[in-house]
Amino acid sequence: MAALGARVAVQTLAFFIALTVLLFFAAGTFHYTDGWVFLGVLAVITIVITAYLAKKDPDLLERRLAIAERGEQDPVQRRFQKLAALAFFGMLVVAGLDHRFAWSHAPTPWVIVGYALFVAGYAIVFVVFRANTYTSAVVEVAEGQTVVSSGPYSIVRHPMYSGGLLIIAGAPLALGSWVALIFVVPLVALIVSRLLNEERFLSDHLGGYREYLDRTPYRLVPHVW
């Protein structure tokens, strides 16, 4: 457990260092309140979810950490991941540049809306972790994995991605930037492309998944798609 904790700490620290450098280098100053608050909120969320998994489902934490360390194996999904990472980091850079050059400024009520979406998205992610111990950061079928159709999976096929949509929509507003919202469209397009590819893979490799698709018609948004 100590070794797992050390690996989680190293990976998390590296991630937050990268976010901090991107945001404040782009902003050209450390006097970026929206940036500090954003990092603080994200840090609290990360600590809470990680602590829960370490206590309640260390196997899931270990699998996700190992997957993150080795990366996506499928070349198509690897391209999706790289493009999504570039778009997300680009969103942070543009938000920082927006602060530096004052291209736009989201009023406080909209910043609050942004945080509401951001936190709601991570709340959905947390519920997904509780419902499915095989929640993966890559497209694969683990040994002993079965189809999960209860909880959030009874509402939409890809609740993790549904939470991701809220996180993506909320982040630019939380950072006080209207301009950074331009990255929402490509990120949503990448999520849709990834999940369609994932459905084809799971249909071929996970027993019972085709039947699950028939029972659960909506992919991301109930009664919409």
C-alpha positions in Angstrom: 0.0 0.0 0.0 2.9 2.4 0.8 4.4 1.8 -2.6 1.0 2.4 -4.3 0.6 5.6 -2.3 4.1 6.8 -3.4 3.3 6.1 -7.1 0.0 7.9 -6.8 1.6 10.9 -5.1 4.3 11.1 -7.8 1.9 10.9 -10.7 -0.5 13.4 -9.1 2.2 15.9 -8.2 3.6 15.7 -11.8 0.1 16.4 -13.2 -0.4 19.4 -10.9 3.0 20.8 -11.7 2.2 20.6 -15.4 -1.1 22.4 -14.9 0.4 25.1 -12.7 3.2 25.8 -15.3 0.8 25.9 -18.2 -1.7 28.2 -16.5 0.6 30.7 -14.9 3.2 30.8 -17.7 0.4 31.6 -20.1 -1.1 34.1 -17.7 2.4 35.8 -17.3 1.8 36.2 -13.6 1.1 34.4 -10.4 -1.6 37.0 -9.6 -4.3 34.9 -11.2 -7.0 34.3 -8.6 -9.2 32.2 -10.9 -6.2 30.0 -11.7 -5.3 29.4 -8.0 -8.9 28.7 -7.0 -9.3 26.3 -9.9 -6.2 24.3 -8.9 -7.3 24.3 -5.3 -10.8 22.9 -6.1 -9.3 20.3 -8.4 -6.7 19.3 -5.7 -9.5 18.8 -3.1 -11.5 16.7 -5.6 -8.5 14.6 -6.5 -7.5 14.0 -2.9 -11.1 13.0 -1.9 -11.5 10.6 -4.8 -8.0 9.1 -4.4 -8.4 8.6 -0.6 -11.8 6.9 -1.2 -10.3 4.5 -3.7 -7.3 3.8 -1.6 -9.6 2.8 1.3 -12.5 1.1 -0.5 -11.2 -0.1 -3.8 -7.3 -0.2 -3.9 -7.4 -2.7 -6.8 -9.2 -0.1 -9.0 -6.7 2.5 -8.0 -3.8 0.2 -8.8 -5.3 -0.8 -12.2 -5.9 2.8 -13.2 -2.4 3.8 -12.1 -0.7 1.0 -14.0 -2.8 1.8 -17.1 -1.8 5.4 -16.9 1.9 4.4 -16.6 1.8 2.1 -19.6 -0.6 4.1 -21.7 -3.2 3.2 -24.2 -2.3 0.2 -26.4 -4.7 0.5 -29.3 -3.3 3.0 -31.8 -6.7 4.6 -32.7 -7.5 5.1 -29.0 -4.0 6.4 -28.4 -4.5 9.1 -31.0 -7.8 10.0 -29.3 -6.1 10.3 -26.0 -3.2 12.4 -27.3 -5.6 14.8 -29.1 -7.8 15.1 -26.1 -4.8 15.9 -23.8 -3.6 18.5 -26.3 -7.1 20.1 -26.4 -7.5 20.1 -22.7 -4.0 21.6 -22.0 -4.7 24.1 -24.9 -7.9 25.1 -23.0 -5.8 25.9 -19.9 -3.2 27.8 -22.0 -5.8 29.9 -23.7 -7.5 30.6 -20.4 -4.2 31.9 -19.0 -3.6 34.0 -22.1 -7.1 35.3 -21.8 -6.3 36.5 -18.3 -3.0 38.1 -19.5 -4.5 40.0 -22.5 -8.1 40.5 -21.2 -9.7 39.1 -24.2 -12.8 38.2 -22.2 -14.0 38.0 -18.6 -16.7 35.7 -17.3 -18.8 37.4 -14.6 -18.9 35.9 -11.2 -22.3 34.2 -11.6 -21.0 32.4 -14.7 -17.8 31.4 -12.8 -20.1 29.8 -10.2 -22.0 28.0 -12.9 -18.7 26.7 -14.2 -17.7 25.3 -10.8 -21.2 23.8 -10.4 -20.7 21.9 -13.7 -17.1 21.0 -12.9 -17.9 19.6 -9.5 -21.1 17.8 -10.8 -19.0 16.2 -13.5 -16.5 14.8 -10.9 -19.4 13.7 -8.7 -20.6 11.6 -11.6 -17.1 10.2 -12.1 -17.1 9.3 -8.4 -20.4 7.5 -8.7 -19.1 5.6 -11.7 -16.0 4.5 -9.7 -18.3 3.1 -7.0 -20.5 1.3 -9.5 -17.8 -0.3 -11.6 -14.5 -1.5 -10.2 -13.3 -2.1 -13.8 -13.6 1.5 -14.8 -10.5 1.9 -17.0 -8.6 4.8 -18.3 -8.1 2.9 -21.6 -10.2 0.7 -23.8 -9.6 -2.9 -22.7 -11.3 -5.9 -21.1 -9.7 -7.0 -17.9 -9.6 -10.6 -16.7 -12.9 -11.4 -14.9 -14.6 -8.3 -16.1 -18.4 -8.4 -16.6 -20.9 -5.9 -18.0 -22.1 -3.4 -15.4 -25.7 -2.3 -16.1 -26.8 -0.9 -12.7 -26.5 2.5 -11.2 -25.4 5.2 -13.6 -25.0 2.5 -16.3 -28.7 1.9 -16.3 -29.2 5.5 -17.4 -26.5 6.0 -20.0 -23.9 3.7 -21.5 -21.0 5.9 -20.8 -21.6 7.8 -17.6 -17.9 8.5 -17.1 -17.9 10.4 -20.4 -21.1 12.2 -19.3 -19.3 13.5 -16.3 -16.3 14.4 -18.5 -18.6 16.6 -20.6 -19.7 18.6 -17.6 -16.0 18.9 -16.5 -15.0 20.2 -19.9 -17.9 22.6 -20.1 -17.3 23.9 -16.6 -13.5 24.4 -16.6 -13.2 27.4 -18.9 -16.0 29.3 -17.0 -14.4 28.4 -13.7 -11.2 29.9 -15.0 -13.1 33.1 -15.9 -12.6 32.7 -19.7 -15.2 32.8 -22.4 -12.6 32.4 -25.1 -11.4 29.0 -23.8 -14.8 27.6 -24.4 -13.8 27.1 -28.1 -12.1 23.9 -27.0 -15.3 22.4 -25.8 -16.4 21.5 -29.4 -13.3 19.5 -30.3 -13.2 17.8 -26.9 -16.8 16.7 -27.3 -16.1 15.5 -30.8 -13.2 13.4 -29.5 -15.2 11.9 -26.7 -18.0 10.9 -29.1 -15.5 9.4 -31.5 -13.7 7.5 -28.7 -16.9 6.1 -27.2 -18.2 4.9 -30.6 -14.9 3.1 -31.1 -15.1 1.7 -27.6 -18.6 0.3 -28.1 -17.4 -1.6 -31.2 -14.5 -3.0 -29.2 -16.6 -4.1 -26.2 -19.2 -5.6 -28.4 -16.6 -7.9 -29.9 -14.7 -8.7 -26.7 -17.0 -8.4 -23.6 -19.7 -11.0 -23.2 -23.1 -9.6 -22.8 -22.2 -6.1 -24.0 -24.4 -6.3 -27.2 -27.4 -7.1 -25.1 -26.5 -4.2 -22.8 -26.5 -1.9 -25.8 -30.0 -3.1 -26.7 -31.3 -2.4 -23.2 -29.7 1.0 -22.7 -30.4 3.2 -25.8 -28.7 6.5 -24.6 -25.0 6.9 -24.8 -24.3 10.2 -23.0 -27.4 12.3 -22.3 -30.7 10.7 -21.2 -33.5 11.1 -23.8 -31.1 12.9 -26.1 -28.3 10.6 -27.3 
